[in-house]
Amino acid sequence: MTRRKKTRSLADKVQIRTGRRKDYKKWRHENPDQVASSTRYTQKKRQQRKLQAARKLARQEEGQSIAIHPEQGSDPGSSEP
């Protein structure tokens, strides 16, 4: 007897007519209200997004700032004297 692989996949938990992947995809498309991500997965993803945003902010603050739009008074080509 072979052992079943441990998985957190939703596909193995759903009992439908056949165990084929195509059938599961069809069922999932027809029943979106019965398919939901696990709380563990959503919490993990939320935490990853927070970390990613924090890293992005740190990179932005660490980088050197350049004057894309310099002050109006210091622009030699401006039409105002």
Beta strands, then each sheet from edge to edge (+ up, - down):
end
